[in-house]
Amino acid sequence: VIPRGLMPDRDGRWGLGIGTRLEQSPYRGESGSADLYPILTYEGKRAYLRGTRGGLRLIDTPSFQLEAVAQGRLTN
């Protein structure tokens, strides 16, 4: 269960987009690859999601900030 203070804000901003990843093979005669993937963004007062990276603002004062951050990797 997520504590109520860490849940996304109702007044946060959401966004949806499409990203692409292009890769060329270093080997002659081999083709590269291309991927399309959705990008979801959220920016709230205490939490954010920016594509494959997200975080929680645990302490946010004018003189000190502490965040918990996680990031995923795109692999084939």
All heavy atoms as a GROMACS GRO file, in nm:
protein
  591
    1VAL      N    1   0.084  -0.117   0.000
    1VAL     CA    2   0.000   0.000   0.000
    1VAL      C    3   0.089   0.124   0.000
    1VAL      O    4   0.181   0.134   0.079
    1VAL     CB    5  -0.093   0.002   0.122
    1VAL    CG1    6  -0.171   0.129   0.130
    1VAL    CG2    7  -0.183  -0.119   0.121
    2ILE      N    8   0.059   0.218  -0.089
    2ILE     CA    9   0.136   0.342  -0.098
    2ILE      C   10   0.075   0.443  -0.002
    2ILE      O   11  -0.045   0.466  -0.005
    2ILE     CB   12   0.133   0.398  -0.241
    2ILE    CG1   13   0.195   0.297  -0.337
    2ILE    CG2   14   0.206   0.531  -0.249
    2ILE    CD1   15   0.184   0.335  -0.483
    3PRO      N   16   0.159   0.503   0.086
    3PRO     CA   17   0.105   0.604   0.177
    3PRO      C   18   0.039   0.718   0.100
    3PRO      O   19   0.084   0.756  -0.008
    3PRO     CB   20   0.228   0.653   0.253
    3PRO     CG   21   0.328   0.544   0.239
    3PRO     CD   22   0.300   0.479   0.107
    4ARG      N   23  -0.067   0.772   0.156
    4ARG     CA   24  -0.145   0.876   0.088
    4ARG      C   25  -0.060   0.995   0.044
    4ARG      O   26  -0.080   1.050  -0.062
    4ARG     CB   27  -0.259   0.922   0.177
    4ARG     CG   28  -0.352   1.018   0.110
    4ARG     CD   29  -0.468   1.058   0.202
    4ARG     NE   30  -0.561   1.137   0.127
    4ARG     CZ   31  -0.676   1.092   0.079
    4ARG    NH1   32  -0.710   0.968   0.098
    4ARG    NH2   33  -0.756   1.171   0.012
    5GLY      N   34   0.037   1.036   0.123
    5GLY     CA   35   0.121   1.151   0.088
    5GLY      C   36   0.210   1.128  -0.032
    5GLY      O   37   0.262   1.221  -0.091
    6LEU      N   38   0.231   1.001  -0.072
    6LEU     CA   39   0.317   0.971  -0.186
    6LEU      C   40   0.239   0.943  -0.315
    6LEU      O   41   0.298   0.922  -0.419
    6LEU     CB   42   0.406   0.851  -0.154
    6LEU     CG   43   0.505   0.871  -0.040
    6LEU    CD1   44   0.588   0.746  -0.019
    6LEU    CD2   45   0.595   0.990  -0.065
    7MET      N   46   0.108   0.940  -0.308
    7MET     CA   47   0.027   0.918  -0.427
    7MET      C   48   0.036   1.039  -0.520
    7MET      O   49   0.054   1.151  -0.474
    7MET     CB   50  -0.120   0.894  -0.390
    7MET     CG   51  -0.145   0.764  -0.318
    7MET     SD   52  -0.111   0.621  -0.421
    7MET     CE   53  -0.246   0.633  -0.536
    8PRO      N   54   0.026   1.016  -0.653
    8PRO     CA   55   0.030   1.130  -0.746
    8PRO      C   56  -0.079   1.232  -0.716
    8PRO      O   57  -0.190   1.198  -0.678
    8PRO     CB   58   0.007   1.064  -0.882
    8PRO     CG   59   0.050   0.923  -0.864
    8PRO     CD   60   0.016   0.890  -0.720
    9ASP      N   61  -0.044   1.359  -0.734
    9ASP     CA   62  -0.139   1.467  -0.711
    9ASP      C   63  -0.247   1.467  -0.817
    9ASP      O   64  -0.224   1.434  -0.932
    9ASP     CB   65  -0.066   1.603  -0.718
    9ASP     CG   66   0.046   1.612  -0.617
    9ASP    OD1   67   0.030   1.560  -0.506
    9ASP    OD2   68   0.149   1.671  -0.651
   10ARG      N   69  -0.366   1.508  -0.778
   10ARG     CA   70  -0.476   1.518  -0.875
   10ARG      C   71  -0.457   1.635  -0.969
   10ARG      O   72  -0.511   1.638  -1.077
   10ARG     CB   73  -0.609   1.531  -0.804
   10ARG     CG   74  -0.646   1.405  -0.731
   10ARG     CD   75  -0.780   1.418  -0.666
   10ARG     NE   76  -0.804   1.297  -0.590
   10ARG     CZ   77  -0.923   1.247  -0.569
   10ARG    NH1   78  -1.028   1.310  -0.613
   10ARG    NH2   79  -0.936   1.136  -0.501
   11ASP      N   80  -0.378   1.734  -0.930
   11ASP     CA   81  -0.357   1.850  -1.015
   11ASP      C   82  -0.228   1.839  -1.095
   11ASP      O   83  -0.183   1.935  -1.154
   11ASP     CB   84  -0.357   1.977  -0.931
   11ASP     CG   85  -0.246   1.978  -0.828
   11ASP    OD1   86  -0.187   1.871  -0.802
   11ASP    OD2   87  -0.218   2.086  -0.772
   12GLY      N   88  -0.168   1.719  -1.100
   12GLY     CA   89  -0.046   1.700  -1.178
   12GLY      C   90  -0.073   1.709  -1.328
   12GLY      O   91  -0.187   1.702  -1.373
   13ARG      N   92   0.032   1.723  -1.405
   13ARG     CA   93   0.021   1.732  -1.551
   13ARG      C   94   0.065   1.600  -1.613
   13ARG      O   95   0.171   1.547  -1.582
   13ARG     CB   96   0.109   1.845  -1.603
   13ARG     CG   97   0.064   1.981  -1.557
   13ARG     CD   98   0.151   2.088  -1.616
   13ARG     NE   99   0.289   2.043  -1.620
   13ARG     CZ  100   0.393   2.117  -1.593
   13ARG    NH1  101   0.377   2.242  -1.560
   13ARG    NH2  102   0.515   2.069  -1.598
   14TRP      N  103  -0.017   1.547  -1.704
   14TRP     CA  104   0.011   1.423  -1.773
   14TRP      C  105   0.043   1.451  -1.919
   14TRP      O  106  -0.006   1.547  -1.976
   14TRP     CB  107  -0.111   1.331  -1.767
   14TRP     CG  108  -0.137   1.274  -1.632
   14TRP    CD1  109  -0.216   1.328  -1.535
   14TRP    CD2  110  -0.085   1.153  -1.578
   14TRP    NE1  111  -0.215   1.248  -1.424
   14TRP    CE2  112  -0.136   1.139  -1.448
   14TRP    CE3  113   0.001   1.055  -1.627
   14TRP    CZ2  114  -0.103   1.030  -1.367
   14TRP    CZ3  115   0.032   0.948  -1.546
   14TRP    CH2  116  -0.019   0.936  -1.418
   15GLY      N  117   0.122   1.366  -1.980
   15GLY     CA  118   0.152   1.377  -2.122
   15GLY      C  119   0.173   1.239  -2.182
   15GLY      O  120   0.211   1.144  -2.113
   16LEU      N  121   0.146   1.225  -2.310
   16LEU     CA  122   0.162   1.099  -2.381
   16LEU      C  123   0.225   1.128  -2.516
   16LEU      O  124   0.187   1.222  -2.585
   16LEU     CB  125   0.026   1.031  -2.399
   16LEU     CG  126   0.024   0.897  -2.471
   16LEU    CD1  127   0.103   0.793  -2.391
   16LEU    CD2  128  -0.118   0.849  -2.492
   17GLY      N  129   0.324   1.049  -2.552
   17GLY     CA  130   0.392   1.069  -2.680
   17GLY      C  131   0.445   0.937  -2.732
   17GLY      O  132   0.423   0.831  -2.674
   18ILE      N  133   0.516   0.944  -2.843
   18ILE     CA  134   0.577   0.826  -2.904
   18ILE      C  135   0.725   0.855  -2.924
   18ILE      O  136   0.763   0.961  -2.971
   18ILE     CB  137   0.511   0.793  -3.040
   18ILE    CG1  138   0.365   0.754  -3.018
   18ILE    CG2  139   0.587   0.682  -3.110
   18ILE    CD1  140   0.291   0.726  -3.145
   19GLY      N  141   0.807   0.758  -2.884
   19GLY     CA  142   0.951   0.770  -2.901
   19GLY      C  143   1.000   0.666  -2.999
   19GLY      O  144   0.931   0.569  -3.030
   20THR      N  145   1.120   0.686  -3.049
   20THR     CA  146   1.180   0.589  -3.139
   20THR      C  147   1.324   0.565  -3.098
   20THR      O  148   1.390   0.654  -3.042
   20THR     CB  149   1.172   0.634  -3.286
   20THR    OG1  150   1.221   0.530  -3.369
   20THR    CG2  151   1.252   0.760  -3.309
   21ARG      N  152   1.370   0.446  -3.125
   21ARG     CA  153   1.509   0.410  -3.098
   21ARG      C  154   1.563   0.345  -3.224
   21ARG      O  155   1.506   0.247  -3.274
   21ARG     CB  156   1.517   0.314  -2.980
   21ARG     CG  157   1.658   0.274  -2.946
   21ARG     CD  158   1.660   0.187  -2.826
   21ARG     NE  159   1.598   0.058  -2.857
   21ARG     CZ  160   1.635  -0.056  -2.804
   21ARG    NH1  161   1.729  -0.059  -2.713
   21ARG    NH2  162   1.574  -0.168  -2.836
   22LEU      N  163   1.671   0.399  -3.277
   22LEU     CA  164   1.735   0.346  -3.398
   22LEU      C  165   1.871   0.291  -3.360
   22LEU      O  166   1.945   0.352  -3.283
   22LEU     CB  167   1.751   0.456  -3.503
   22LEU     CG  168   1.623   0.528  -3.545
   22LEU    CD1  169   1.656   0.645  -3.636
   22LEU    CD2  170   1.529   0.432  -3.614
   23GLU      N  171   1.904   0.176  -3.417
   23GLU     CA  172   2.031   0.113  -3.384
   23GLU      C  173   2.092   0.057  -3.512
   23GLU      O  174   2.025  -0.011  -3.589
   23GLU     CB  175   2.007   0.001  -3.284
   23GLU     CG  176   2.131  -0.073  -3.243
   23GLU     CD  177   2.099  -0.182  -3.144
   23GLU    OE1  178   2.020  -0.272  -3.178
   23GLU    OE2  179   2.152  -0.175  -3.033
   24GLN      N  180   2.219   0.087  -3.534
   24GLN     CA  181   2.291   0.032  -3.647
   24GLN      C  182   2.381  -0.080  -3.599
   24GLN      O  183   2.444  -0.069  -3.494
   24GLN     CB  184   2.376   0.138  -3.716
   24GLN     CG  185   2.296   0.244  -3.787
   24GLN     CD  186   2.387   0.343  -3.859
   24GLN    OE1  187   2.502   0.360  -3.823
   24GLN    NE2  188   2.334   0.408  -3.960
   25SER      N  189   2.388  -0.187  -3.677
   25SER     CA  190   2.474  -0.299  -3.642
   25SER      C  191   2.619  -0.264  -3.677
   25SER      O  192   2.647  -0.207  -3.782
   25SER     CB  193   2.431  -0.424  -3.719
   25SER     OG  194   2.523  -0.528  -3.694
   26PRO      N  195   2.713  -0.298  -3.590
   26PRO     CA  196   2.854  -0.273  -3.621
   26PRO      C  197   2.911  -0.374  -3.722
   26PRO      O  198   3.024  -0.358  -3.767
   26PRO     CB  199   2.923  -0.286  -3.485
   26PRO     CG  200   2.836  -0.379  -3.408
   26PRO     CD  201   2.696  -0.352  -3.456
   27TYR      N  202   2.833  -0.475  -3.760
   27TYR     CA  203   2.880  -0.580  -3.850
   27TYR      C  204   2.831  -0.555  -3.992
   27TYR      O  205   2.714  -0.526  -4.016
   27TYR     CB  206   2.832  -0.716  -3.802
   27TYR     CG  207   2.876  -0.745  -3.660
   27TYR    CD1  208   2.785  -0.741  -3.556
   27TYR    CD2  209   3.009  -0.773  -3.633
   27TYR    CE1  210   2.825  -0.765  -3.425
   27TYR    CE2  211   3.051  -0.796  -3.503
   27TYR     CZ  212   2.959  -0.793  -3.400
   27TYR     OH  213   3.000  -0.815  -3.272
   28ARG      N  214   2.922  -0.569  -4.087
   28ARG     CA  215   2.889  -0.550  -4.229
   28ARG      C  216   2.787  -0.655  -4.272
   28ARG      O  217   2.798  -0.772  -4.236
   28ARG     CB  218   3.017  -0.562  -4.312
   28ARG     CG  219   2.992  -0.534  -4.460
   28ARG     CD  220   3.119  -0.536  -4.539
   28ARG     NE  221   3.199  -0.421  -4.494
   28ARG     CZ  222   3.329  -0.412  -4.508
   28ARG    NH1  223   3.397  -0.509  -4.565
   28ARG    NH2  224   3.393  -0.305  -4.467
   29GLY      N  225   2.688  -0.612  -4.346
   29GLY     CA  226   2.586  -0.703  -4.396
   29GLY      C  227   2.469  -0.726  -4.301
   29GLY      O  228   2.370  -0.785  -4.340
   30GLU      N  229   2.481  -0.684  -4.179
   30GLU     CA  230   2.373  -0.698  -4.082
   30GLU      C  231   2.291  -0.570  -4.078
   30GLU      O  232   2.347  -0.460  -4.079
   30GLU     CB  233   2.427  -0.726  -3.942
   30GLU     CG  234   2.496  -0.859  -3.928
   30GLU     CD  235   2.398  -0.974  -3.938
   30GLU    OE1  236   2.287  -0.962  -3.884
   30GLU    OE2  237   2.434  -1.076  -4.000
   31SER      N  238   2.160  -0.585  -4.074
   31SER     CA  239   2.076  -0.466  -4.068
   31SER      C  240   2.061  -0.420  -3.923
   31SER      O  241   2.079  -0.497  -3.830
   31SER     CB  242   1.938  -0.494  -4.129
   31SER     OG  243   1.873  -0.593  -4.054
   32GLY      N  244   2.028  -0.296  -3.906
   32GLY     CA  245   2.004  -0.241  -3.773
   32GLY      C  246   1.861  -0.269  -3.731
   32GLY      O  247   1.791  -0.351  -3.791
   33SER      N  248   1.818  -0.200  -3.630
   33SER     CA  249   1.681  -0.218  -3.584
   33SER      C  250   1.623  -0.083  -3.545
   33SER      O  251   1.695   0.012  -3.517
   33SER     CB  252   1.675  -0.314  -3.464
   33SER     OG  253   1.743  -0.258  -3.354
   34ALA      N  254   1.492  -0.077  -3.547
   34ALA     CA  255   1.419   0.044  -3.507
   34ALA      C  256   1.301   0.001  -3.422
   34ALA      O  257   1.235  -0.098  -3.450
   34ALA     CB  258   1.372   0.120  -3.630
   35ASP      N  259   1.279   0.073  -3.316
   35ASP     CA  260   1.168   0.044  -3.226
   35ASP      C  261   1.087   0.170  -3.202
   35ASP      O  262   1.142   0.279  -3.193
   35ASP     CB  263   1.220  -0.004  -3.089
   35ASP     CG  264   1.297  -0.132  -3.098
   35ASP    OD1  265   1.254  -0.223  -3.170
   35ASP    OD2  266   1.402  -0.143  -3.031
   36LEU      N  267   0.957   0.153  -3.189
   36LEU     CA  268   0.868   0.260  -3.144
   36LEU      C  269   0.816   0.220  -3.006
   36LEU      O  270   0.787   0.104  -2.982
   36LEU     CB  271   0.749   0.277  -3.239
   36LEU     CG  272   0.778   0.340  -3.374
   36LEU    CD1  273   0.653   0.339  -3.460
   36LEU    CD2  274   0.828   0.481  -3.357
   37TYR      N  275   0.806   0.316  -2.917
   37TYR     CA  276   0.755   0.287  -2.784
   37TYR      C  277   0.681   0.408  -2.731
   37TYR      O  278   0.712   0.522  -2.765
   37TYR     CB  279   0.868   0.244  -2.689
   37TYR     CG  280   0.981   0.343  -2.679
   37TYR    CD1  281   0.982   0.442  -2.582
   37TYR    CD2  282   1.086   0.338  -2.768
   37TYR    CE1  283   1.084   0.532  -2.574
   37TYR    CE2  284   1.190   0.429  -2.760
   37TYR     CZ  285   1.188   0.525  -2.663
   37TYR     OH  286   1.290   0.616  -2.655
   38PRO      N  287   0.582   0.384  -2.646
   38PRO     CA  288   0.507   0.497  -2.589
   38PRO      C  289   0.588   0.567  -2.480
   38PRO      O  290   0.666   0.504  -2.409
   38PRO     CB  291   0.383   0.430  -2.529
   38PRO     CG  292   0.427   0.292  -2.500
   38PRO     CD  293   0.529   0.256  -2.603
   39ILE      N  294   0.569   0.696  -2.469
   39ILE     CA  295   0.632   0.774  -2.364
   39ILE      C  296   0.521   0.838  -2.281
   39ILE      O  297   0.438   0.912  -2.334
   39ILE     CB  298   0.723   0.884  -2.422
   39ILE    CG1  299   0.837   0.822  -2.501
   39ILE    CG2  300   0.778   0.973  -2.310
   39ILE    CD1  301   0.925   0.923  -2.570
   40LEU      N  302   0.520   0.808  -2.154
   40LEU     CA  303   0.422   0.863  -2.062
   40LEU      C  304   0.495   0.956  -1.967
   40LEU      O  305   0.599   0.920  -1.912
   40LEU     CB  306   0.354   0.750  -1.984
   40LEU     CG  307   0.249   0.792  -1.882
   40LEU    CD1  308   0.129   0.855  -1.952
   40LEU    CD2  309   0.205   0.671  -1.801
   41THR      N  310   0.443   1.076  -1.949
   41THR     CA  311   0.504   1.169  -1.855
   41THR      C  312   0.400   1.215  -1.754
   41THR      O  313   0.282   1.223  -1.784
   41THR     CB  314   0.563   1.294  -1.926
   41THR    OG1  315   0.458   1.364  -1.992
   41THR    CG2  316   0.668   1.255  -2.027
   42TYR      N  317   0.449   1.239  -1.634
   42TYR     CA  318   0.366   1.294  -1.528
   42TYR      C  319   0.455   1.385  -1.445
   42TYR      O  320   0.568   1.351  -1.412
   42TYR     CB  321   0.309   1.183  -1.439
   42TYR     CG  322   0.240   1.238  -1.317
   42TYR    CD1  323   0.112   1.292  -1.328
   42TYR    CD2  324   0.302   1.241  -1.194
   42TYR    CE1  325   0.048   1.346  -1.217
   42TYR    CE2  326   0.238   1.294  -1.083
   42TYR     CZ  327   0.112   1.347  -1.096
   42TYR     OH  328   0.051   1.401  -0.987
   43GLU      N  329   0.406   1.501  -1.413
   43GLU     CA  330   0.479   1.596  -1.330
   43GLU      C  331   0.385   1.647  -1.222
   43GLU      O  332   0.291   1.720  -1.250
   43GLU     CB  333   0.529   1.712  -1.416
   43GLU     CG  334   0.637   1.794  -1.352
   43GLU     CD  335   0.768   1.720  -1.338
   43GLU    OE1  336   0.808   1.647  -1.430
   43GLU    OE2  337   0.833   1.735  -1.232
   44GLY      N  338   0.408   1.604  -1.101
   44GLY     CA  339   0.327   1.646  -0.987
   44GLY      C  340   0.414   1.711  -0.881
   44GLY      O  341   0.534   1.727  -0.899
   45LYS      N  342   0.354   1.745  -0.772
   45LYS     CA  343   0.427   1.812  -0.665
   45LYS      C  344   0.527   1.718  -0.598
   45LYS      O  345   0.639   1.757  -0.567
   45LYS     CB  346   0.329   1.866  -0.561
   45LYS     CG  347   0.394   1.945  -0.451
   45LYS     CD  348   0.291   2.002  -0.356
   45LYS     CE  349   0.360   2.078  -0.243
   45LYS     NZ  350   0.266   2.132  -0.148
   46ARG      N  351   0.488   1.590  -0.575
   46ARG     CA  352   0.575   1.496  -0.503
   46ARG      C  353   0.627   1.381  -0.588
   46ARG      O  354   0.716   1.309  -0.544
   46ARG     CB  355   0.501   1.440  -0.383
   46ARG     CG  356   0.460   1.549  -0.286
   46ARG     CD  357   0.433   1.504  -0.146
   46ARG     NE  358   0.513   1.399  -0.094
   46ARG     CZ  359   0.617   1.416  -0.011
   46ARG    NH1  360   0.654   1.535   0.022
   46ARG    NH2  361   0.682   1.313   0.037
   47ALA      N  362   0.574   1.362  -0.707
   47ALA     CA  363   0.616   1.250  -0.791
   47ALA      C  364   0.627   1.294  -0.936
   47ALA      O  365   0.562   1.389  -0.978
   47ALA     CB  366   0.515   1.135  -0.780
   48TYR      N  367   0.713   1.224  -1.012
   48TYR     CA  368   0.724   1.251  -1.155
   48TYR      C  369   0.758   1.124  -1.230
   48TYR      O  370   0.813   1.029  -1.174
   48TYR     CB  371   0.829   1.360  -1.183
   48TYR     CG  372   0.969   1.324  -1.142
   48TYR    CD1  373   1.054   1.257  -1.228
   48TYR    CD2  374   1.016   1.358  -1.016
   48TYR    CE1  375   1.183   1.223  -1.190
   48TYR    CE2  376   1.144   1.326  -0.977
   48TYR     CZ  377   1.228   1.259  -1.066
   48TYR     OH  378   1.355   1.226  -1.027
   49LEU      N  379   0.721   1.120  -1.356
   49LEU     CA  380   0.751   1.012  -1.447
   49LEU      C  381   0.787   1.076  -1.579
   49LEU      O  382   0.707   1.151  -1.636
   49LEU     CB  383   0.630   0.920  -1.463
   49LEU     CG  384   0.644   0.804  -1.560
   49LEU    CD1  385   0.753   0.708  -1.513
   49LEU    CD2  386   0.512   0.731  -1.574
   50ARG      N  387   0.907   1.047  -1.627
   50ARG     CA  388   0.956   1.106  -1.753
   50ARG      C  389   1.011   0.994  -1.840
   50ARG      O  390   1.129   0.961  -1.833
   50ARG     CB  391   1.064   1.209  -1.725
   50ARG     CG  392   1.017   1.323  -1.637
   50ARG     CD  393   1.131   1.415  -1.601
   50ARG     NE  394   1.087   1.510  -1.499
   50ARG     CZ  395   1.164   1.550  -1.399
   50ARG    NH1  396   1.286   1.506  -1.386
   50ARG    NH2  397   1.116   1.636  -1.312
   51GLY      N  398   0.922   0.935  -1.919
   51GLY     CA  399   0.964   0.824  -2.004
   51GLY      C  400   0.999   0.702  -1.921
   51GLY      O  401   0.915   0.645  -1.854
   52THR      N  402   1.127   0.662  -1.922
   52THR     CA  403   1.170   0.544  -1.848
   52THR      C  404   1.225   0.579  -1.710
   52THR      O  405   1.278   0.494  -1.641
   52THR     CB  406   1.280   0.469  -1.927
   52THR    OG1  407   1.392   0.556  -1.945
   52THR    CG2  408   1.227   0.422  -2.061
   53ARG      N  409   1.213   0.704  -1.670
   53ARG     CA  410   1.265   0.748  -1.540
   53ARG      C  411   1.152   0.805  -1.455
   53ARG      O  412   1.068   0.879  -1.503
   53ARG     CB  413   1.371   0.854  -1.563
   53ARG     CG  414   1.436   0.901  -1.437
   53ARG     CD  415   1.540   1.007  -1.468
   53ARG     NE  416   1.601   1.049  -1.344
   53ARG     CZ  417   1.728   1.078  -1.331
   53ARG    NH1  418   1.808   1.071  -1.434
   53ARG    NH2  419   1.776   1.115  -1.216
   54GLY      N  420   1.152   0.769  -1.328
   54GLY     CA  421   1.051   0.821  -1.236
   54GLY      C  422   1.111   0.846  -1.100
   54GLY      O  423   1.218   0.794  -1.067
   55GLY      N  424   1.044   0.928  -1.022
   55GLY     CA  425   1.098   0.958  -0.891
   55GLY      C  426   0.994   1.012  -0.796
   55GLY      O  427   0.886   1.055  -0.836
   56LEU      N  428   1.031   1.009  -0.669
   56LEU     CA  429   0.950   1.066  -0.562
   56LEU      C  430   1.034   1.171  -0.492
   56LEU      O  431   1.150   1.145  -0.456
   56LEU     CB  432   0.910   0.959  -0.460
   56LEU     CG  433   0.813   0.852  -0.507
   56LEU    CD1  434   0.799   0.745  -0.399
   56LEU    CD2  435   0.679   0.914  -0.537
   57ARG      N  436   0.977   1.286  -0.471
   57ARG     CA  437   1.046   1.391  -0.395
   57ARG      C  438   1.017   1.367  -0.247
   57ARG      O  439   0.906   1.391  -0.200
   57ARG     CB  440   0.997   1.527  -0.440
   57ARG     CG  441   1.036   1.557  -0.583
   57ARG     CD  442   0.983   1.695  -0.627
   57ARG     NE  443   1.010   1.715  -0.767
   57ARG     CZ  444   0.924   1.690  -0.866
   57ARG    NH1  445   0.804   1.645  -0.837
   57ARG    NH2  446   0.958   1.710  -0.990
   58LEU      N  447   1.115   1.318  -0.175
   58LEU     CA  448   1.097   1.286  -0.034
   58LEU      C  449   1.110   1.410   0.053
   58LEU      O  450   1.034   1.429   0.147
   58LEU     CB  451   1.198   1.180   0.008
   58LEU     CG  452   1.192   1.050  -0.074
   58LEU    CD1  453   1.306   0.959  -0.036
   58LEU    CD2  454   1.058   0.982  -0.056
   59ILE      N  455   1.209   1.494   0.024
   59ILE     CA  456   1.228   1.621   0.094
   59ILE      C  457   1.254   1.727  -0.012
   59ILE      O  458   1.340   1.711  -0.097
   59ILE     CB  459   1.348   1.615   0.191
   59ILE    CG1  460   1.326   1.507   0.296
   59ILE    CG2  461   1.370   1.751   0.258
   59ILE    CD1  462   1.447   1.481   0.384
   60ASP      N  463   1.177   1.834  -0.008
   60ASP     CA  464   1.192   1.940  -0.108
   60ASP      C  465   1.179   2.075  -0.038
   60ASP      O  466   1.070   2.127  -0.019
   60ASP     CB  467   1.086   1.925  -0.217
   60ASP     CG  468   1.111   2.013  -0.336
   60ASP    OD1  469   1.218   2.078  -0.342
   60ASP    OD2  470   1.026   2.017  -0.426
   61THR      N  471   1.293   2.129   0.002
   61THR     CA  472   1.298   2.260   0.066
   61THR      C  473   1.386   2.351  -0.019
   61THR      O  474   1.459   2.303  -0.106
   61THR     CB  475   1.355   2.251   0.209
   61THR    OG1  476   1.492   2.213   0.202
   61THR    CG2  477   1.276   2.153   0.295
   62PRO      N  478   1.382   2.480   0.002
   62PRO     CA  479   1.468   2.570  -0.077
   62PRO      C  480   1.618   2.539  -0.064
   62PRO      O  481   1.693   2.561  -0.157
   62PRO     CB  482   1.436   2.709  -0.022
   62PRO     CG  483   1.297   2.696   0.033
   62PRO     CD  484   1.289   2.556   0.086
   63SER      N  485   1.660   2.483   0.049
   63SER     CA  486   1.803   2.458   0.069
   63SER      C  487   1.844   2.312   0.055
   63SER      O  488   1.964   2.282   0.052
   63SER     CB  489   1.845   2.510   0.206
   63SER     OG  490   1.772   2.441   0.306
   64PHE      N  491   1.747   2.218   0.044
   64PHE     CA  492   1.782   2.077   0.039
   64PHE      C  493   1.673   1.999  -0.034
   64PHE      O  494   1.555   2.020  -0.012
   64PHE     CB  495   1.798   2.021   0.181
   64PHE     CG  496   1.840   1.878   0.185
   64PHE    CD1  497   1.970   1.842   0.160
   64PHE    CD2  498   1.747   1.778   0.214
   64PHE    CE1  499   2.010   1.709   0.164
   64PHE    CE2  500   1.785   1.646   0.217
   64PHE     CZ  501   1.917   1.611   0.193
   65GLN      N  502   1.717   1.906  -0.121
   65GLN     CA  503   1.624   1.817  -0.190
   65GLN      C  504   1.674   1.674  -0.180
   65GLN      O  505   1.793   1.648  -0.192
   65GLN     CB  506   1.614   1.854  -0.339
   65GLN     CG  507   1.548   1.986  -0.364
   65GLN     CD  508   1.542   2.016  -0.513
   65GLN    OE1  509   1.628   1.976  -0.589
   65GLN    NE2  510   1.440   2.088  -0.553
   66LEU      N  511   1.580   1.581  -0.157
   66LEU     CA  512   1.612   1.439  -0.153
   66LEU      C  513   1.504   1.367  -0.234
   66LEU      O  514   1.386   1.383  -0.207
   66LEU     CB  515   1.614   1.387  -0.009
   66LEU     CG  516   1.642   1.237   0.008
   66LEU    CD1  517   1.781   1.203  -0.042
   66LEU    CD2  518   1.624   1.198   0.153
   67GLU      N  519   1.548   1.289  -0.334
   67GLU     CA  520   1.455   1.216  -0.421
   67GLU      C  521   1.494   1.070  -0.428
   67GLU      O  522   1.613   1.037  -0.421
   67GLU     CB  523   1.458   1.275  -0.563
   67GLU     CG  524   1.409   1.415  -0.573
   67GLU     CD  525   1.406   1.467  -0.717
   67GLU    OE1  526   1.447   1.393  -0.808
   67GLU    OE2  527   1.364   1.580  -0.737
   68ALA      N  528   1.396   0.984  -0.442
   68ALA     CA  529   1.418   0.843  -0.476
   68ALA      C  530   1.391   0.830  -0.624
   68ALA      O  531   1.284   0.870  -0.672
   68ALA     CB  532   1.324   0.754  -0.395
   69VAL      N  533   1.488   0.781  -0.701
   69VAL     CA  534   1.479   0.777  -0.847
   69VAL      C  535   1.498   0.635  -0.896
   69VAL      O  536   1.582   0.561  -0.845
   69VAL     CB  537   1.587   0.869  -0.909
   69VAL    CG1  538   1.582   0.863  -1.060
   69VAL    CG2  539   1.572   1.011  -0.861
   70ALA      N  540   1.421   0.597  -0.998
   70ALA     CA  541   1.436   0.468  -1.065
   70ALA      C  542   1.434   0.491  -1.215
   70ALA      O  543   1.364   0.580  -1.264
   70ALA     CB  544   1.324   0.372  -1.024
   71GLN      N  545   1.512   0.412  -1.287
   71GLN     CA  546   1.517   0.426  -1.433
   71GLN      C  547   1.526   0.289  -1.497
   71GLN      O  548   1.606   0.205  -1.456
   71GLN     CB  549   1.636   0.512  -1.474
   71GLN     CG  550   1.641   0.536  -1.624
   71GLN     CD  551   1.740   0.645  -1.661
   71GLN    OE1  552   1.781   0.724  -1.577
   71GLN    NE2  553   1.778   0.649  -1.786
   72GLY      N  554   1.445   0.268  -1.600
   72GLY     CA  555   1.447   0.145  -1.674
   72GLY      C  556   1.539   0.156  -1.795
   72GLY      O  557   1.577   0.265  -1.837
   73ARG      N  558   1.578   0.040  -1.849
   73ARG     CA  559   1.662   0.037  -1.968
   73ARG      C  560   1.586  -0.027  -2.082
   73ARG      O  561   1.512  -0.122  -2.062
   73ARG     CB  562   1.788  -0.046  -1.942
   73ARG     CG  563   1.884   0.022  -1.847
   73ARG     CD  564   2.007  -0.061  -1.827
   73ARG     NE  565   2.062  -0.107  -1.952
   73ARG     CZ  566   2.159  -0.195  -1.961
   73ARG    NH1  567   2.210  -0.250  -1.854
   73ARG    NH2  568   2.206  -0.232  -2.079
   74LEU      N  569   1.608   0.022  -2.202
   74LEU     CA  570   1.550  -0.037  -2.321
   74LEU      C  571   1.650  -0.137  -2.378
   74LEU      O  572   1.764  -0.100  -2.407
   74LEU     CB  573   1.517   0.070  -2.425
   74LEU     CG  574   1.416   0.176  -2.381
   74LEU    CD1  575   1.405   0.284  -2.487
   74LEU    CD2  576   1.281   0.112  -2.359
   75THR      N  577   1.610  -0.262  -2.390
   75THR     CA  578   1.698  -0.365  -2.446
   75THR      C  579   1.622  -0.445  -2.548
   75THR      O  580   1.499  -0.449  -2.550
   75THR     CB  581   1.751  -0.460  -2.336
   75THR    OG1  582   1.639  -0.524  -2.275
   75THR    CG2  583   1.830  -0.385  -2.231
   76ASN      N  584   1.695  -0.512  -2.633
   76ASN     CA  585   1.634  -0.601  -2.732
   76ASN      C  586   1.627  -0.740  -2.679
   76ASN      O  587   1.695  -0.789  -2.603
   76ASN     CB  588   1.714  -0.601  -2.862
   76ASN     CG  589   1.683  -0.477  -2.945
   76ASN    OD1  590   1.584  -0.412  -2.923
   76ASN    ND2  591   1.769  -0.449  -3.037
   0.00000   0.00000   0.00000
